Structure formats: structure tokens, C-alpha cells
Amino acid sequence: MNLKKIFVDFLKQEKLVGKKLLLAVSGGVDSTVLLEVASKTVDTKNLAVFHLNHGSRKESSRDLDFVQKICSEKGIKFYGEKLTKAPAKNKEEFWRDQRKKLAQKVAKDFGANRIITAHHATDLVETMLFRLTKGCGAGGLSPFNTSTKPFWNVPRSEIEQYAKTHKLKFVTDKSNTDIKYDRNLIRHKIIPVLRSITPNLEKVFVTESEIFAEINSFLFNSVKNKYARSLKEKNIPLSEFITLPIILQAEFLRLISTKTPSFDETQDCLKWLLGNPKGNSSKKIGGTTIYFQNKNISW
């Protein structure tokens, strides 16, 4: 694969040619290749790099220094941030939220039109499998936000080959091999077994994710167009809600949730709403509290 052409085509498709871009770079092989390709196809004055030091490993400072040095050599503006603490539980979710929050702050400072990440097709496979284990519906099996990921349909093997061909140096995060984390378990134990069954695993998952995206779009628009007023007013009569087909009831709940609810959350909420709920009661789903009062559902 020609990664430079893929990147240029992405910029054209997203109307980002000549625009400022903020690259999220950890220093691993994926993001190092992204930085290399971007620096060869975009004027460096329109590029900036964001690196977050999680402070979770003794090598964290080394990684920051590594990325900063590359940026200095290429004349690219560098933004480094460091976290001082993390909660005892749900560290990965905390880090993910902090990365997003700090990257958005840096993007605003630099004037970037888009934050670009190095996620690729093998990441997509891992994400879809992870979401399946939690229950996610059609929306969870759609491609992640491809408008920020130029290599979203490129297998990791192609990115690693580019790094090898161009003799790129990168850092290795040893924690990525620790299978106590669900995603690492999927990456190192489950995907190799699936690949023995389906060698072109990424191609299959990319195609399936696009199909799920079409299904999700249909469900989303079916609810949004028919119940635009209810969604705007954040209120719908229970008698009207229960007339929806079950798949649209679930989509309605996902649509009003601030975070994608799990399958169990959705089923629990549906059981409550369809089981003749008592007045002045409530239930939480996907970060949103739903209330049942005066025969109406509100949130």
C-alpha cells in the first residue's frame, strides 16, 4: 500500500488540504509512521504534534523526549502534556478522557482544523471485538470516527512494513503486551486464532463495519425523523414509545444517552419501561437519567 497516497487522498476527501492539523503521537510504530507520512505530504508549518505522558511507566519520559526530538528535527511544533495521577480503577477510561480533553485544548491553541490519530484497520478489529463482548448494537460495530483516522482501513502489517522499509525508529510500550488488559488479550490471544480462520481479517471487518454503519444510519434516521419533536422536547408518552418496534426502542434509548449504553443497560431499561413502571420513578442508561412521570418518559 502507498501510505502517502492514502494520506493525501484522505486530506482531499476531508477537505483538509492546506489546513492545520494536530497529530496525536505516542512514539509507537503506528503514530511514528503517521508523523513521517504527514511530514512528507503537508507543509510543516501546518503541523503540530500532541504527546501525552501518562506518567504510568518509567519509560514515559523517554517516550516524550523521543517524540519531541523528532519534531525538533523536522521543524514541527510540539505540545507535551503530563498527567500527575490516575484513579485506582478504570485507568484506561480516565487516560482516554484526558487525552481527548487535553488534545482538544492544544488543537484550539494551535488553531488546528482536525486532530489526527494513527488508528488503523487492526485497531478496528480489536475495537469491534471488544464492543461485541460488552454489547453495543449496530452503532458500536460501525467504523470509529474515520474523519480523524487516515489509516483506518490499513492493516497494522502495512504500517509496520512502512516503518521497516524507511528504517524508522520508534518506542515500544511494554504494557501493550500485558494481557490483564482486555484489549491486549484480544490482540495477542484472540485475533491470531481468528486470523488462522480468516487471513484477510482486516478486510472483512472493514467491510462489515461499513455495512453496520449503513444499518445504524437507517435506524438512527428512522427514530430521529419520526420523533424529532419528542427528542427536542426530551419527552415522549410511554404509550407512544411502546408502539415502536423493539429495535427502534433500543435505538431511541441509545440516541438519548450521553454515552453508548451496554446491551445489559439497554435491556434493563426496556424491561423497566415495558413492565408497567410506577410513576415518579427513574433509571440511568448511558450516563443519562430517564424519568417516568404522568405517563411520560423524559430525560
ZANUKE-475442 format. One record per residue (C-alpha): x, y, z. Coordinates in steps of 0.001 Angstrom, whole numbers, plus 500000, padded with zeros to 6 digits. Each point is the difference from the previous one (the first is absolute). Example, Ala and Ser with C-alpha at 12.3 -4.5 7.8 and 13.67 -1.06 7.14 Angstrom:
BEGIN
<c1=512300 c2=495500 c3=507800>
<c1=501370 c2=503440 c3=499340>
! end
This chain:
BEGIN
<c1=500000 c2=500000 c3=500000>
<c1=501108 c2=503558 c3=499273>
<c1=499443 c2=501703 c3=503341>
<c1=500931 c2=503433 c3=498657>
<c1=497306 c2=499759 c3=497323>
<c1=497484 c2=498711 c3=502554>
<c1=500796 c2=502974 c3=502250>
<c1=499736 c2=502534 c3=497151>
<c1=496708 c2=498470 c3=498830>
<c1=498722 c2=500254 c3=503571>
<c1=500886 c2=503706 c3=500146>
<c1=498174 c2=500619 c3=496726>
<c1=496945 c2=498039 c3=501079>
<c1=499798 c2=501815 c3=503334>
<c1=500790 c2=503389 c3=498387>
<c1=503064 c2=500418 c3=502197>
<c1=502544 c2=500899 c3=497308>
<c1=501839 c2=503111 c3=501180>
<c1=498343 c2=499835 c3=503420>
<c1=501684 c2=499756 c3=503394>
<c1=500173 c2=496518 c3=501496>
<c1=500813 c2=498786 c3=503495>
<c1=501519 c2=496508 c3=500035>
<c1=499601 c2=497845 c3=503106>
<c1=503353 c2=498227 c3=500287>
<c1=500969 c2=497527 c3=502721>
<c1=503326 c2=499017 c3=498429>
<c1=498881 c2=496458 c3=499202>
<c1=500324 c2=498596 c3=496501>
<c1=496483 c2=501018 c3=498894>
<c1=500177 c2=503667 c3=500960>
<c1=503654 c2=500304 c3=498980>
<c1=499040 c2=498886 c3=496489>
<c1=497100 c2=502481 c3=500040>
<c1=502414 c2=502794 c3=500937>
<c1=502467 c2=498964 c3=497292>
<c1=497360 c2=499810 c3=497269>
<c1=498383 c2=503293 c3=501044>
<c1=503349 c2=501803 c3=500056>
<c1=500649 c2=498864 c3=496419>
<c1=496598 c2=501089 c3=498667>
<c1=499049 c2=503102 c3=502025>
<c1=501804 c2=503310 c3=500456>
<c1=501557 c2=499687 c3=503461>
<c1=498714 c2=503437 c3=501002>
<c1=496519 c2=498457 c3=499849>
<c1=500955 c2=497110 c3=502274>
<c1=500221 c2=499694 c3=503769>
<c1=500443 c2=496954 c3=502196>
<c1=498264 c2=499184 c3=503276>
<c1=501555 c2=497456 c3=502369>
<c1=498581 c2=499006 c3=503367>
<c1=502280 c2=498619 c3=502683>
<c1=497728 c2=497836 c3=502139>
<c1=502689 c2=499733 c3=502664>
<c1=499088 c2=496342 c3=500413>
<c1=503337 c2=498469 c3=498933>
<c1=503639 c2=500756 c3=500644>
<c1=500442 c2=500301 c3=496209>
<c1=497321 c2=502716 c3=499710>
<c1=502479 c2=502892 c3=500109>
<c1=502173 c2=498183 c3=497452>
<c1=497048 c2=499792 c3=497612>
<c1=499280 c2=503715 c3=500330>
<c1=503642 c2=500875 c3=499344>
<c1=500032 c2=497693 c3=496977>
<c1=496972 c2=501640 c3=498374>
<c1=501192 c2=503495 c3=500859>
<c1=503378 c2=499296 c3=498361>
<c1=498358 c2=498845 c3=496747>
<c1=497884 c2=503153 c3=499925>
<c1=503041 c2=502173 c3=500622>
<c1=501868 c2=498341 c3=497123>
<c1=497056 c2=500464 c3=497650>
<c1=499153 c2=503539 c3=501123>
<c1=496560 c2=499025 c3=501254>
<c1=498377 c2=501684 c3=502997>
<c1=499823 c2=497692 c3=502998>
<c1=497545 c2=499978 c3=502891>
<c1=500761 c2=497705 c3=502906>
<c1=497646 c2=499459 c3=502928>
<c1=500447 c2=497878 c3=503125>
<c1=497471 c2=498423 c3=502344>
<c1=500951 c2=500024 c3=503663>
<c1=497545 c2=497421 c3=501293>
<c1=497412 c2=497442 c3=498943>
<c1=497166 c2=498263 c3=501859>
<c1=500546 c2=496520 c3=501387>
<c1=497203 c2=498660 c3=497806>
<c1=499026 c2=500611 c3=496365>
<c1=503436 c2=501415 c3=499163>
<c1=499646 c2=499382 c3=496267>
<c1=496712 c2=501909 c3=499853>
<c1=501545 c2=502831 c3=502036>
<c1=503020 c2=500198 c3=497690>
<c1=497767 c2=499937 c3=496934>
<c1=497852 c2=502858 c3=501333>
<c1=503060 c2=502041 c3=500975>
<c1=501636 c2=499488 c3=496595>
<c1=496863 c2=501239 c3=498291>
<c1=499587 c2=502990 c3=502304>
<c1=503640 c2=501115 c3=499818>
<c1=500280 c2=499386 c3=496248>
<c1=496979 c2=502209 c3=499393>
<c1=501569 c2=502734 c3=502119>
<c1=503265 c2=499786 c3=498043>
<c1=498151 c2=499930 c3=496665>
<c1=498259 c2=503236 c3=500929>
<c1=503302 c2=501608 c3=500976>
<c1=501661 c2=498980 c3=496733>
<c1=496924 c2=500807 c3=497911>
<c1=499785 c2=496473 c3=498614>
<c1=497072 c2=499123 c3=497777>
<c1=500181 c2=496337 c3=500973>
<c1=501685 c2=497684 c3=502503>
<c1=501478 c2=497051 c3=498112>
<c1=500728 c2=496609 c3=501572>
<c1=501839 c2=496907 c3=498763>
<c1=497236 c2=497436 c3=500546>
<c1=499966 c2=497326 c3=497304>
<c1=497959 c2=497022 c3=498810>
<c1=501475 c2=497598 c3=502554>
<c1=498934 c2=502444 c3=502715>
<c1=496532 c2=499893 c3=498442>
<c1=499920 c2=496203 c3=500307>
<c1=501024 c2=500234 c3=503652>
<c1=497417 c2=502698 c3=500699>
<c1=497145 c2=498097 c3=498363>
<c1=500863 c2=496812 c3=501881>
<c1=500312 c2=501902 c3=503280>
<c1=496637 c2=501700 c3=499492>
<c1=498364 c2=496691 c3=499099>
<c1=501051 c2=498563 c3=503343>
<c1=498275 c2=502904 c3=501769>
<c1=496899 c2=500228 c3=497800>
<c1=499787 c2=503014 c3=497732>
<c1=497357 c2=499786 c3=497249>
<c1=500555 c2=500945 c3=496371>
<c1=501462 c2=503393 c3=500935>
<c1=502810 c2=498415 c3=501991>
<c1=500996 c2=497848 c3=497033>
<c1=500202 c2=502934 c3=497600>
<c1=503423 c2=501420 c3=499114>
<c1=501377 c2=502311 c3=502641>
<c1=500245 c2=503662 c3=498980>
<c1=501789 c2=499585 c3=496679>
<c1=500178 c2=503783 c3=499446>
<c1=502958 c2=500087 c3=502416>
<c1=501689 c2=496751 c3=498941>
<c1=501639 c2=499965 c3=496554>
<c1=501214 c2=496407 c3=500430>
<c1=496761 c2=498576 c3=501424>
<c1=499762 c2=497351 c3=497247>
<c1=503735 c2=499191 c3=499864>
<c1=501207 c2=496839 c3=501839>
<c1=502667 c2=500399 c3=502680>
<c1=502286 c2=497751 c3=497941>
<c1=500149 c2=502635 c3=497236>
<c1=500916 c2=502713 c3=502478>
<c1=502712 c2=497834 c3=501547>
<c1=501332 c2=499243 c3=496514>
<c1=500193 c2=503738 c3=499233>
<c1=501995 c2=500562 c3=503188>
<c1=502353 c2=497158 c3=499089>
<c1=500452 c2=501152 c3=496401>
<c1=500763 c2=503578 c3=501050>
<c1=502099 c2=498883 c3=502994>
<c1=497951 c2=502044 c3=502443>
<c1=500833 c2=499918 c3=503683>
<c1=497151 c2=499790 c3=502511>
<c1=499411 c2=499154 c3=503647>
<c1=498276 c2=496913 c3=501392>
<c1=497493 c2=500121 c3=502816>
<c1=500476 c2=496760 c3=501931>
<c1=496567 c2=500375 c3=501594>
<c1=498478 c2=499238 c3=496603>
<c1=501007 c2=496371 c3=500513>
<c1=498349 c2=499673 c3=503426>
<c1=496955 c2=497785 c3=499434>
<c1=498402 c2=501030 c3=503289>
<c1=498539 c2=502809 c3=497876>
<c1=497037 c2=498860 c3=497899>
<c1=501207 c2=501609 c3=496777>
<c1=503423 c2=498390 c3=500293>
<c1=498379 c2=496626 c3=500618>
<c1=497977 c2=500450 c3=496808>
<c1=503090 c2=501169 c3=498090>
<c1=502398 c2=497259 c3=501062>
<c1=497772 c2=496988 c3=500621>
<c1=496724 c2=500313 c3=498112>
<c1=500914 c2=501738 c3=496739>
<c1=502770 c2=497497 c3=499092>
<c1=497446 c2=497175 c3=500280>
<c1=497488 c2=501884 c3=497850>
<c1=502717 c2=500782 c3=497448>
<c1=500710 c2=496267 c3=499659>
<c1=496363 c2=499669 c3=498863>
<c1=499837 c2=503229 c3=497984>
<c1=503446 c2=501206 c3=498835>
<c1=498601 c2=503268 c3=498574>
<c1=498338 c2=500841 c3=503316>
<c1=500340 c2=503783 c3=499687>
<c1=498424 c2=500104 c3=496540>
<c1=496997 c2=498007 c3=501224>
<c1=499515 c2=502146 c3=503111>
<c1=500362 c2=503258 c3=498049>
<c1=497260 c2=498880 c3=497606>
<c1=497745 c2=498790 c3=502818>
<c1=500477 c2=503230 c3=501937>
<c1=498838 c2=501969 c3=496959>
<c1=496895 c2=497803 c3=499739>
<c1=499243 c2=500545 c3=503691>
<c1=500470 c2=503734 c3=499454>
<c1=497279 c2=499934 c3=497330>
<c1=497680 c2=498036 c3=502293>
<c1=500688 c2=502363 c3=502881>
<c1=499376 c2=503028 c3=497784>
<c1=496639 c2=498570 c3=498945>
<c1=498974 c2=499312 c3=503608>
<c1=501264 c2=503392 c3=501169>
<c1=498108 c2=501901 c3=497300>
<c1=496861 c2=497898 c3=500488>
<c1=499831 c2=501139 c3=503624>
<c1=501325 c2=503528 c3=499548>
<c1=497721 c2=500938 c3=497103>
<c1=496807 c2=498517 c3=501452>
<c1=500582 c2=501207 c3=503555>
<c1=501842 c2=503276 c3=499402>
<c1=497572 c2=501929 c3=502174>
<c1=500210 c2=497545 c3=502902>
<c1=503800 c2=500002 c3=499844>
<c1=500061 c2=503793 c3=500007>
<c1=497567 c2=500259 c3=502910>
<c1=501653 c2=497052 c3=501803>
<c1=496638 c2=498468 c3=500646>
<c1=497925 c2=497191 c3=498464>
<c1=496776 c2=498309 c3=501204>
<c1=500657 c2=496431 c3=501147>
<c1=496974 c2=498866 c3=497972>
<c1=501718 c2=501303 c3=496863>
<c1=503410 c2=498555 c3=500873>
<c1=498673 c2=496452 c3=500470>
<c1=498476 c2=499998 c3=496501>
<c1=503501 c2=500197 c3=498488>
<c1=501560 c2=496775 c3=498707>
<c1=502382 c2=498660 c3=502642>
<c1=503080 c2=500820 c3=497903>
<c1=498904 c2=503645 c3=499746>
<c1=499247 c2=500129 c3=503718>
<c1=503601 c2=498996 c3=500652>
<c1=501257 c2=502530 c3=497437>
<c1=497894 c2=502727 c3=501628>
<c1=501651 c2=499289 c3=503363>
<c1=503472 c2=500022 c3=498448>
<c1=499184 c2=503289 c3=498270>
<c1=499104 c2=501800 c3=503227>
<c1=502979 c2=498575 c3=501932>
<c1=503070 c2=502171 c3=500464>
<c1=502211 c2=496896 c3=499783>
<c1=499407 c2=496819 c3=498023>
<c1=498132 c2=497702 c3=502418>
<c1=500871 c2=496345 c3=500357>
<c1=497635 c2=497268 c3=498868>
<c1=499141 c2=499202 c3=503631>
<c1=499230 c2=503650 c3=500759>
<c1=497723 c2=500235 c3=496981>
<c1=498163 c2=496777 c3=500787>
<c1=499563 c2=500981 c3=503645>
<c1=498568 c2=503373 c3=499021>
<c1=497624 c2=498445 c3=497462>
<c1=498819 c2=497463 c3=502551>
<c1=499225 c2=502877 c3=502365>
<c1=498153 c2=502092 c3=497415>
<c1=498018 c2=497097 c3=498551>
<c1=499147 c2=498523 c3=503399>
<c1=497389 c2=502570 c3=501063>
<c1=502386 c2=502246 c3=501970>
<c1=498847 c2=501845 c3=503075>
<c1=499552 c2=503758 c3=499812>
<c1=502762 c2=502329 c3=501187>
<c1=502663 c2=497334 c3=499445>
<c1=503275 c2=500242 c3=498122>
<c1=502835 c2=497959 c3=498527>
<c1=503450 c2=500863 c3=498672>
<c1=501295 c2=498890 c3=496595>
<c1=503160 c2=501059 c3=498175>
<c1=500614 c2=502935 c3=502333>
<c1=496430 c2=501300 c3=499590>
<c1=497274 c2=499821 c3=502654>
<c1=496564 c2=499117 c3=498637>
<c1=496913 c2=500946 c3=501995>
<c1=496464 c2=498611 c3=499842>
<c1=497395 c2=502528 c3=501148>
<c1=496387 c2=500630 c3=499022>
<c1=500118 c2=497160 c3=497467>
<c1=502886 c2=501703 c3=498194>
<c1=503665 c2=499115 c3=499543>
<c1=502366 c2=502953 c3=500403>
<c1=503749 c2=500435 c3=500308>
! end
